[in-house]
Amino acid sequence: MMITTADRLILRQIEESDADFLLALMNEPAYHTMIGDRGLRVPEDARLYCRDDILRASYQRHGFGLYLVCLIPTARKITPYDRILLAFW
């Protein structure tokens, strides 16, 4: 579900289809150092994490959770490294 948009960005809820992106992101060494190892090793782990920890535990139980920022018009998902670039635009 889309939360909001700006001229060049979309803020939306994470979906199960984002599992591959989360798997790559959450296995970055910097992610492990700064946030922690979530134990995601294969795409199925990431899909279950999306479904059980984000969709059910966060959005359904609390009404909010992790959100994904995407660039318009490409809809490319933005990593924490991209946030540095956004600050200079």
Residue pairs with C-beta under 8 A, 6 or more apart in sequence:
1 12
1 13
2 10
2 11
2 12
2 13
3 11
3 12
3 13
3 67
4 10
4 11
5 11
5 72
7 72
8 71
8 72
8 89
9 69
9 70
9 71
9 72
9 78
10 69
10 70
10 71
10 72
10 75
11 67
11 68
11 69
12 67
12 68
12 70
13 59
13 65
13 67
13 68
14 22
14 50
14 54
14 55
14 65
14 66
14 67
14 68
15 50
15 55
16 47
16 50
16 51
16 55
18 50
18 68
18 77
19 43
19 46
19 47
19 49
19 50
20 43
20 46
21 68
21 77
22 40
22 46
22 49
22 50
23 40
23 42
23 43
23 45
23 46
25 31
25 79
25 80
26 35
26 38
26 40
26 46
27 40
27 41
30 80
31 80
38 49
39 45
40 46
40 49
54 65
54 66
57 65
58 64
58 65
58 66
59 65
68 77
68 78
69 77
69 78
70 76
70 77
70 78
71 78
78 86
